[in-house]
């Protein structure tokens, strides 16, 4: 399995708008990408403009499908974010049985 941790910085004053858009995007991704096992956005304590996604994919193909859909899924969110996104691709040491 592949996990991804994505850190995004939201433009000043745009957090509520981003949260509302994510409430539409997350269910859409879960419904249309069966290989996406986890897709969870988080706010961060004491970081008013930060969102961290925890994502988990069944395999490389599922991750590739998600990556191909990203631009369309986030077209309305990207203008609300600061440039640059920190992405960390992670591989599990011990996978769940």
C-alpha positions as a LaTeX table, in Angstrom:
\begin{tabular}{lrrr}
\hline
Residue & $x$ (\AA) & $y$ (\AA) & $z$ (\AA) \\
\hline
Unk1 & 0.00 & 0.00 & 0.00 \\
Unk2 & 1.02 & 3.57 & $-0.60$ \\
Unk3 & 0.27 & 6.42 & 1.79 \\
Unk4 & 0.60 & 10.09 & 1.04 \\
Unk5 & 0.85 & 13.03 & 3.41 \\
Unk6 & 0.10 & 16.32 & 1.67 \\
Unk7 & 0.50 & 19.66 & 3.41 \\
Unk8 & $-1.26$ & 22.69 & 1.93 \\
Unk9 & $-1.21$ & 26.28 & 3.06 \\
Unk10 & $-4.52$ & 28.11 & 2.65 \\
Unk11 & $-4.55$ & 31.78 & 1.69 \\
Unk12 & $-5.47$ & 34.19 & 4.48 \\
Unk13 & $-9.22$ & 34.34 & 5.03 \\
Unk14 & $-10.01$ & 31.39 & 2.74 \\
Unk15 & $-10.04$ & 28.46 & 5.21 \\
Unk16 & $-13.83$ & 28.21 & 5.58 \\
Unk17 & $-14.29$ & 28.27 & 1.81 \\
Unk18 & $-11.68$ & 25.53 & 1.39 \\
Unk19 & $-13.35$ & 23.40 & 4.09 \\
Unk20 & $-16.71$ & 23.67 & 2.33 \\
Unk21 & $-15.20$ & 22.63 & $-1.00$ \\
Unk22 & $-13.42$ & 19.69 & 0.65 \\
Unk23 & $-16.76$ & 18.51 & 2.04 \\
Unk24 & $-17.76$ & 17.98 & $-1.62$ \\
Unk25 & $-14.44$ & 16.68 & $-2.96$ \\
Unk26 & $-13.73$ & 14.02 & $-0.32$ \\
Unk27 & $-16.99$ & 12.04 & $-0.80$ \\
Unk28 & $-16.57$ & 12.33 & $-4.58$ \\
Unk29 & $-13.06$ & 10.86 & $-4.44$ \\
Unk30 & $-14.17$ & 8.05 & $-2.13$ \\
Unk31 & $-17.07$ & 7.23 & $-4.46$ \\
Unk32 & $-15.18$ & 7.37 & $-7.77$ \\
Unk33 & $-11.77$ & 5.97 & $-6.76$ \\
Unk34 & $-12.26$ & 2.54 & $-5.14$ \\
Unk35 & $-8.49$ & 2.10 & $-4.78$ \\
Unk36 & $-8.32$ & 5.16 & $-2.53$ \\
Unk37 & $-8.71$ & 3.58 & 0.90 \\
Unk38 & $-8.29$ & 6.71 & 3.04 \\
Unk39 & $-8.66$ & 10.36 & 2.03 \\
Unk40 & $-8.80$ & 12.49 & 5.15 \\
Unk41 & $-8.13$ & 16.24 & 5.35 \\
Unk42 & $-7.13$ & 17.67 & 8.74 \\
Unk43 & $-6.73$ & 21.12 & 10.17 \\
Unk44 & $-3.70$ & 21.62 & 12.41 \\
Unk45 & $-3.78$ & 22.97 & 15.95 \\
Unk46 & $-2.15$ & 26.41 & 16.16 \\
Unk47 & $-1.71$ & 26.54 & 12.35 \\
Unk48 & $-4.74$ & 28.53 & 11.19 \\
Unk49 & $-3.96$ & 28.29 & 7.47 \\
Unk50 & $-2.77$ & 24.69 & 7.14 \\
Unk51 & $-4.47$ & 21.54 & 5.94 \\
Unk52 & $-2.82$ & 18.14 & 6.00 \\
Unk53 & $-4.24$ & 15.24 & 4.00 \\
Unk54 & $-3.65$ & 11.64 & 4.96 \\
Unk55 & $-4.24$ & 9.42 & 1.96 \\
Unk56 & $-3.89$ & 5.67 & 1.52 \\
Unk57 & $-3.99$ & 3.76 & $-1.76$ \\
Unk58 & $-4.33$ & 0.05 & $-2.45$ \\
Unk59 & $-1.46$ & 0.08 & $-4.97$ \\
Unk60 & 0.50 & 2.18 & $-7.47$ \\
Unk61 & $-2.31$ & 1.98 & $-10.02$ \\
Unk62 & $-4.84$ & 3.45 & $-7.56$ \\
Unk63 & $-2.38$ & 6.24 & $-6.74$ \\
Unk64 & $-1.88$ & 6.89 & $-10.45$ \\
Unk65 & $-5.65$ & 7.17 & $-10.98$ \\
Unk66 & $-5.95$ & 9.63 & $-8.10$ \\
Unk67 & $-3.07$ & 11.71 & $-9.43$ \\
Unk68 & $-4.72$ & 11.88 & $-12.85$ \\
Unk69 & $-7.96$ & 13.14 & $-11.27$ \\
Unk70 & $-6.33$ & 15.69 & $-8.94$ \\
Unk71 & $-6.39$ & 18.71 & $-11.27$ \\
Unk72 & $-10.09$ & 18.32 & $-12.01$ \\
Unk73 & $-11.03$ & 17.58 & $-8.40$ \\
Unk74 & $-9.09$ & 20.54 & $-7.01$ \\
Unk75 & $-9.75$ & 23.10 & $-9.75$ \\
Unk76 & $-11.86$ & 25.26 & $-7.42$ \\
Unk77 & $-9.55$ & 24.84 & $-4.41$ \\
Unk78 & $-6.15$ & 25.58 & $-5.99$ \\
Unk79 & $-6.82$ & 29.36 & $-6.33$ \\
Unk80 & $-7.49$ & 29.43 & $-2.56$ \\
Unk81 & $-4.11$ & 27.89 & $-1.66$ \\
Unk82 & $-0.67$ & 29.40 & $-1.40$ \\
Unk83 & 1.73 & 28.17 & $-4.09$ \\
Unk84 & 3.60 & 24.99 & $-3.33$ \\
Unk85 & 2.40 & 21.85 & $-1.67$ \\
Unk86 & 4.55 & 19.53 & 0.43 \\
Unk87 & 3.99 & 15.90 & $-0.58$ \\
Unk88 & 5.47 & 12.91 & 1.16 \\
Unk89 & 4.93 & 9.46 & $-0.39$ \\
Unk90 & 5.18 & 6.79 & 2.28 \\
Unk91 & 5.46 & 3.02 & 2.13 \\
Unk92 & 4.26 & 0.92 & 5.07 \\
Unk93 & 6.83 & $-1.07$ & 6.97 \\
Unk94 & 4.21 & $-3.39$ & 8.44 \\
Unk95 & 0.96 & $-3.72$ & 6.52 \\
Unk96 & $-2.31$ & $-4.61$ & 8.21 \\
Unk97 & $-3.43$ & $-8.17$ & 7.68 \\
\hline
\end{tabular}
